[in-house]
Amino acid sequence: CLSSENMPFHSIPPEVLENIAFFCATSRFQGPPSGLLPLLSLNHRTNGFLACDRPLYARIFAYKFDVNAIAVRLGQGLSTAEFLTSELQRRFIVLKRIRRRRDSVLDEGKLEDPSLSRDLFSVYVMILENQGRNMAQLCDYAELNVWLREFWFHPSGTSRFHPTVKREAWPVLTPSVSIALWLLLFALDFGKSIRNVGSSNDLRKPDKFDIQIEIYRCLSILKLYSLAAHKYPLSWASWTDFVPRQFVGGYAYIYAGQMLVPPPPTVAAIIAYITISDRLAATSHVGVASYSSGRQLEVEWGKCSVLQPFKHNFLPDGHAIVYKYGSVEGAWQGVFTYSDFSTYAAVLGGGTPQILLNSGLTGQTQTWIMSEYHLDPNDLSALNDDEDFRPSHLFETVAEETRDGLIVRTPGGKTYKYHRYTVGMGSPTSDIFITGEGHSAWGRFRFLGRVRPSDGFIVISKTYADGQRDKWFYRGYLLGDTLAGRWRDTHSPNDLDGYEGCFMMSRRAAEIPR
């Protein structure tokens, strides 16, 4: 018997024992290191040595989960063996809860468990750090898709979306719902289709009728969160402020001692809604968004750090990256959608969600050619003192492209020179302008935009060449190689609700960096 104190196993050197423990713990990739339990139960000496062996558990963590992003984003000082040991235990507690469908449904009258949103945030972070291992644990072991299916589509799902809408009330964007919308987008992406959401060996295969119902329910959820601009914001900060004065909304979580706030899920809802609608119509107007690697979500980590001091520039001051230079350069294609004006006015006038859900949407394809220009950091002080640059939108600003760059003239008469972005450009910049032109069925247009340094929020002023289609604001975020958000009319006062719709632009496949 190996547990006998007088057997040779008792005298195995610690370093050899650690290697044996590692191979026992990693005999199966998916799930917790349960193969370690018999070894821990062997005798007091073995248990005493292995139970506190943090380097061992850090090695196990690196086998079970992706670690590269942790080291890059948290730094070597925080990604210690002690942290990874704690994180290994915490993550498998969360994964076990999801696997058991804990909190995916909620009986009428009961309150949501406060730990649910923290669990979902852990899943969200795992996806941001994913390089293959994290998603394997989430999808194959924890069966995240099945949990999401119950949360969103079950009659008693914790999202409470469908019962709330039936009561003609607007669903509340709770902390758990907010993150679950992000997870729904990622699940749809990895499943390649809404038909795969909830597919699992322990569930019967949905028949055609079930699939149609599920698609309808999913589109209803996404449509409401996408279109109801007066209820669900694009940004936690006012879209009109280039330097945010405050953040309204958002829910803070602690990870590795850092306070993080996930961005509003509106952009996730818009991308999922337009992509699914496009696939069902078999039109291929938008590209298929892919977030299979954490590299495609690098800047999302920076966007979560919105509680940092509000930045006026893109200088490397120790803050997280919220925008990668050159992200918008090149040709883009996509769509913008709009509803009947009277219908949208009825919603803004106090109408119920059913008005929006039952409304028809019209889509227009469009093509954009965008260029990116950077301001020299030496001009930062003058820029910060310029009242014309306080708003995020620059409708009255005139920009002229030259051989040397971009000349920007403000209504106040000041002039600034911006330099064209070039591949490999690593020098710091204090401001980023976007210029471009494009066309849709409505005609040709030009636009001028700007990137907000604090969170990567992009505001574009779009003007049609013939002057007959008026001017429009386009506001949103980049998510990988997709730019999505909402357009808005320019006649409504900026501090009031206006006429809005959705848009989504994808970089043309030939121009996506490999």
ZISULFEN-V88214 format. One record per residue. SS is DSSP state (H for helix, E for strand, - for the rest). PSI is psi in whole degrees, 0 to 359 (NA if undefined). D_FIRST is the distance of its C-alpha to the first C-alpha in Angstrom with 2 decimals. Layout:
BEGIN
{{SS | PSI | D_FIRST} {SS | PSI | D_FIRST}}
END
This chain:
BEGIN
{{- | 130 | 0.00} {- | 339 | 3.80} {- | 353 | 5.45} {- | 136 | 5.81} {- | 337 | 9.39} {- | 12 | 9.83} {- | 155 | 7.85} {H | 331 | 10.60} {H | 331 | 9.87} {H | 335 | 11.33} {H | 12 | 14.48} {- | 133 | 15.25} {- | 149 | 18.93} {H | 320 | 19.98} {H | 327 | 22.12} {H | 319 | 19.43} {H | 322 | 17.10} {H | 320 | 20.20} {H | 321 | 20.78} {H | 316 | 17.34} {H | 320 | 18.01} {H | 316 | 21.47} {H | 328 | 20.55} {H | 318 | 18.13} {H | 333 | 21.02} {- | 20 | 23.61} {- | 333 | 22.08} {- | 134 | 24.86} {- | 311 | 28.19} {- | 141 | 29.55} {- | 178 | 28.44} {- | 163 | 26.28} {- | 60 | 23.22} {H | 339 | 20.88} {H | 349 | 18.29} {H | 340 | 17.67} {H | 313 | 16.59} {H | 324 | 12.85} {H | 321 | 12.80} {H | 335 | 15.00} {- | 3 | 12.83} {- | 305 | 9.77} {- | 173 | 11.31} {H | 320 | 14.93} {H | 312 | 15.51} {H | 316 | 14.62} {H | 316 | 16.52} {H | 326 | 19.35} {H | 314 | 19.84} {H | 328 | 19.73} {H | 331 | 21.55} {- | 14 | 24.66} {- | 84 | 24.60} {H | 320 | 27.93} {H | 325 | 28.41} {H | 312 | 25.24} {H | 332 | 26.61} {H | 321 | 30.01} {H | 319 | 28.66} {H | 319 | 27.09} {H | 315 | 30.47} {H | 336 | 32.31} {H | 324 | 30.26} {H | 330 | 30.83} {- | 167 | 34.39} {- | 135 | 37.56} {- | 344 | 38.09} {H | 314 | 41.32} {H | 327 | 43.65} {H | 314 | 41.85} {H | 322 | 42.43} {H | 314 | 46.04} {H | 327 | 47.05} {H | 339 | 45.25} {- | 157 | 45.34} {- | 333 | 42.70} {- | 333 | 43.20} {- | 331 | 41.92} {- | 58 | 39.35} {- | 169 | 36.89} {H | 324 | 33.11} {H | 316 | 33.52} {H | 315 | 35.79} {H | 325 | 33.67} {H | 313 | 30.57} {H | 319 | 32.69} {H | 325 | 34.27} {H | 313 | 31.00} {H | 315 | 30.06} {H | 318 | 33.63} {H | 320 | 34.19} {H | 336 | 31.29} {H | 315 | 32.45} {H | 314 | 35.83} {H | 323 | 34.62} {H | 320 | 32.65} {H | 317 | 35.83} {H | 318 | 37.89} {H | 325 | 35.51} {- | 5 | 35.77} {- | 27 | 39.59} {- | 131 | 39.75} {- | 12 | 43.38} {- | 332 | 44.76} {E | 156 | 46.89} {- | 122 | 48.55} {- | 149 | 50.14} {- | 132 | 53.82} {- | 346 | 54.55} {- | 153 | 51.16} {- | 148 | 50.83} {- | 140 | 48.76} {- | 126 | 45.61} {- | 337 | 46.56} {H | 348 | 43.22} {H | 312 | 44.15} {H | 327 | 46.48} {H | 321 | 44.00} {H | 315 | 41.38} {H | 326 | 44.01} {H | 322 | 45.04} {H | 320 | 41.51} {H | 317 | 41.78} {H | 315 | 45.23} {H | 319 | 44.01} {H | 323 | 41.22} {H | 321 | 43.96} {H | 331 | 46.16} {- | 1 | 43.34} {- | 135 | 42.34} {- | 21 | 42.09} {- | 314 | 40.06} {H | 316 | 36.60} {H | 314 | 37.82} {H | 329 | 39.75} {H | 318 | 36.88} {H | 319 | 34.78} {H | 314 | 37.83} {H | 315 | 39.06} {H | 321 | 36.08} {H | 302 | 33.40} {- | 344 | 35.55} {- | 56 | 38.38} {H | 322 | 41.03} {H | 321 | 43.82} {H | 318 | 42.94} {H | 314 | 42.92} {H | 323 | 46.28} {H | 315 | 47.71} {H | 318 | 47.09} {H | 317 | 48.26} {H | 322 | 51.56} {H | 340 | 52.38} {- | 142 | 50.93} {- | 329 | 53.69} {- | 23 | 51.70} {E | 144 | 50.38} {- | 339 | 49.97} {- | 331 | 52.58} {- | 22 | 55.17} {H | 302 | 57.43} {H | 317 | 58.88} {H | 323 | 59.42} {H | 315 | 61.10} {H | 324 | 63.40} {H | 330 | 64.31} {- | 7 | 65.57} {- | 35 | 67.72} {- | 160 | 65.94} {- | 128 | 64.58} {- | 141 | 60.77} {- | 136 | 59.56} {- | 77 | 57.79} {- | 166 | 54.89} {H | 318 | 52.21} {H | 320 | 49.76} {H | 319 | 52.50} {H | 312 | 53.58} {H | 323 | 50.23} {H | 333 | 49.53} {H | 319 | 52.78} {H | 315 | 51.50} {H | 327 | 48.24} {H | 317 | 50.33} {H | 313 | 52.18} {H | 324 | 49.04} {H | 320 | 47.48} {H | 322 | 50.70} {H | 311 | 50.70} {H | 330 | 47.20} {H | 348 | 47.76} {- | 348 | 51.11} {- | 152 | 52.73} {H | 337 | 52.90} {H | 338 | 51.85} {H | 350 | 48.32} {- | 116 | 48.00} {- | 356 | 45.59} {- | 132 | 44.56} {- | 154 | 41.01} {- | 333 | 39.10} {- | 7 | 38.78} {- | 143 | 42.55} {- | 149 | 45.17} {- | 125 | 47.20} {- | 137 | 50.40} {- | 181 | 53.54} {H | 320 | 56.78} {H | 317 | 58.06} {H | 319 | 54.94} {H | 316 | 55.16} {H | 317 | 58.80} {H | 316 | 58.15} {H | 318 | 55.31} {H | 317 | 57.49} {H | 315 | 60.35} {H | 319 | 58.23} {H | 315 | 56.78} {H | 325 | 60.27} {H | 315 | 61.62} {H | 309 | 59.07} {H | 323 | 59.68} {H | 316 | 63.44} {H | 313 | 63.82} {H | 335 | 61.81} {H | 316 | 63.62} {H | 333 | 67.19} {- | 75 | 67.44} {- | 333 | 68.27} {- | 351 | 69.71} {- | 326 | 66.35} {- | 107 | 63.67} {- | 157 | 64.37} {- | 327 | 63.69} {- | 149 | 62.98} {- | 343 | 62.10} {E | 158 | 65.14} {- | 136 | 68.70} {- | 343 | 69.47} {- | 343 | 72.84} {E | 123 | 71.58} {- | 319 | 70.85} {- | 105 | 69.33} {- | 136 | 67.71} {- | 330 | 68.94} {- | 163 | 66.06} {E | 131 | 63.24} {- | 117 | 63.58} {- | 185 | 60.47} {- | 153 | 57.04} {- | 126 | 53.77} {E | 142 | 51.92} {E | 154 | 48.16} {E | 128 | 46.15} {E | 119 | 43.90} {- | 38 | 42.63} {- | 0 | 45.31} {E | 142 | 48.07} {E | 121 | 50.28} {E | 144 | 50.76} {E | 110 | 53.04} {- | 144 | 52.69} {- | 160 | 56.11} {- | 146 | 57.85} {- | 7 | 56.54} {H | 315 | 60.07} {H | 321 | 59.91} {H | 317 | 56.65} {H | 318 | 58.39} {H | 314 | 61.45} {H | 314 | 59.55} {H | 318 | 57.56} {H | 310 | 60.70} {H | 322 | 62.96} {H | 313 | 60.36} {H | 315 | 59.54} {H | 320 | 63.25} {H | 320 | 64.06} {H | 318 | 61.50} {H | 325 | 62.70} {H | 353 | 66.26} {- | 41 | 65.21} {- | 334 | 67.48} {- | 39 | 65.19} {- | 337 | 67.25} {- | 153 | 64.23} {- | 161 | 61.34} {- | 110 | 57.82} {- | 140 | 56.11} {- | 126 | 52.71} {- | 41 | 50.23} {- | 353 | 47.16} {- | 142 | 46.67} {H | 340 | 46.75} {H | 329 | 49.33} {H | 352 | 51.80} {H | 23 | 51.25} {H | 312 | 51.46} {H | 346 | 54.49} {H | 328 | 53.10} {H | 317 | 50.98} {H | 322 | 54.23} {H | 334 | 55.92} {H | 343 | 53.25} {- | 38 | 54.32} {- | 350 | 57.70} {- | 1 | 57.51} {- | 161 | 58.21} {- | 135 | 61.77} {- | 130 | 64.11} {- | 147 | 64.97} {- | 353 | 68.45} {- | 178 | 67.43} {- | 19 | 64.78} {- | 147 | 64.55} {- | 83 | 61.10} {- | 21 | 60.79} {- | 353 | 57.04} {- | 161 | 57.01} {- | 152 | 54.95} {- | 130 | 56.61} {- | 352 | 58.25} {- | 129 | 60.30} {- | 129 | 59.94} {- | 138 | 63.22} {- | 10 | 64.83} {- | 330 | 62.92} {- | 356 | 66.05} {- | 134 | 67.86} {E | 197 | 69.01} {E | 137 | 69.69} {E | 150 | 68.16} {E | 150 | 68.67} {E | 205 | 67.99} {E | 158 | 69.61} {E | 143 | 71.01} {E | 152 | 71.30} {E | 149 | 73.84} {E | 168 | 74.78} {- | 136 | 78.25} {H | 317 | 79.77} {H | 325 | 80.98} {H | 315 | 77.54} {H | 324 | 75.89} {H | 323 | 78.68} {H | 323 | 77.98} {H | 315 | 74.33} {H | 335 | 75.38} {- | 10 | 77.88} {- | 12 | 75.23} {- | 164 | 74.27} {- | 166 | 71.03} {H | 330 | 68.12} {H | 327 | 69.37} {H | 316 | 72.43} {H | 319 | 70.32} {H | 326 | 67.86} {- | 354 | 70.75} {- | 150 | 72.73} {- | 152 | 73.13} {E | 140 | 72.24} {E | 138 | 74.12} {E | 141 | 72.53} {E | 131 | 74.28} {E | 152 | 72.82} {E | 156 | 73.52} {E | 135 | 73.00} {E | 143 | 72.74} {E | 114 | 73.22} {E | 147 | 71.98} {E | 150 | 72.46} {E | 134 | 70.89} {E | 143 | 72.80} {E | 145 | 71.66} {E | 137 | 73.63} {- | 136 | 73.61} {H | 336 | 71.88} {H | 340 | 75.10} {H | 8 | 76.79} {H | 314 | 74.25} {H | 319 | 76.31} {H | 323 | 79.34} {H | 316 | 77.28} {H | 333 | 75.73} {- | 355 | 79.22} {- | 114 | 80.62} {H | 331 | 81.03} {H | 343 | 81.31} {H | 8 | 77.67} {- | 319 | 76.25} {E | 154 | 75.81} {- | 335 | 73.11} {- | 143 | 75.74} {- | 62 | 78.66} {- | 326 | 81.19} {- | 1 | 84.23} {- | 140 | 82.82} {E | 130 | 84.29} {E | 132 | 82.22} {E | 120 | 83.79} {E | 132 | 81.81} {- | 178 | 83.27} {- | 332 | 82.46} {- | 350 | 80.86} {- | 223 | 78.89} {E | 127 | 79.65} {E | 120 | 82.46} {E | 125 | 81.82} {E | 125 | 84.80} {- | 163 | 84.35} {- | 333 | 86.96} {- | 359 | 87.68} {- | 1 | 88.83} {- | 152 | 85.97} {E | 137 | 84.65} {E | 145 | 81.20} {E | 123 | 80.13} {E | 147 | 76.73} {E | 142 | 75.23} {E | 137 | 73.78} {- | 140 | 70.03} {- | 149 | 69.00} {- | 133 | 65.68} {- | 3 | 63.54} {- | 119 | 65.52} {- | 357 | 63.46} {- | 149 | 66.14} {- | 158 | 66.05} {- | 156 | 68.38} {- | 350 | 69.80} {E | 146 | 70.76} {E | 122 | 70.16} {E | 149 | 72.85} {E | 128 | 72.52} {E | 163 | 75.55} {E | 182 | 76.03} {E | 166 | 77.81} {E | 187 | 77.04} {E | 153 | 78.40} {E | 186 | 77.86} {- | 340 | 80.09} {- | 349 | 81.87} {E | 188 | 82.97} {E | 155 | 82.18} {E | 163 | 81.00} {E | 159 | 80.06} {E | 159 | 77.62} {E | 129 | 76.76} {E | 178 | 73.50} {E | 149 | 71.43} {E | 128 | 67.77} {- | 125 | 66.77} {- | 333 | 64.75} {- | 330 | 62.75} {- | 6 | 60.94} {- | 13 | 62.29} {- | 134 | 64.51} {E | 130 | 67.26} {E | 126 | 70.75} {E | 135 | 73.24} {E | 120 | 76.92} {E | 127 | 78.04} {E | 124 | 81.76} {E | 144 | 83.31} {- | 324 | 85.98} {- | 351 | 88.66} {- | 359 | 88.40} {- | 339 | 88.38} {- | 12 | 84.68} {- | 197 | 84.60} {E | 152 | 81.86} {E | 151 | 78.23} {E | 137 | 75.26} {E | 125 | 71.89} {E | 137 | 68.92} {E | 193 | 65.24} {E | 155 | 62.16} {E | 135 | 60.64} {E | 100 | 57.22} {- | 234 | 56.21} {- | 30 | 59.17} {E | 131 | 60.58} {E | 120 | 63.26} {E | 155 | 63.59} {E | 215 | 65.28} {E | 145 | 68.52} {E | 164 | 72.19} {E | 148 | 74.80} {E | 160 | 78.58} {- | 3 | 80.50} {- | 330 | 83.13} {- | 141 | 80.99} {- | 141 | 80.68} {- | 334 | 77.43} {- | 6 | 76.38} {- | 162 | 76.86} {- | 140 | 75.14} {- | 186 | 76.66} {- | 121 | 76.61} {E | 160 | 73.29} {E | 186 | 71.26} {E | 159 | 68.27} {E | 157 | 67.94} {E | 128 | 65.30} {E | 136 | 65.82} {E | 138 | 63.52} {E | 136 | 63.94} {- | 139 | 65.20} {H | 322 | 62.44} {H | 343 | 64.20} {H | 1 | 64.17} {- | 125 | 60.56} {- | 138 | 58.95} {- | NA | 56.11}}
END
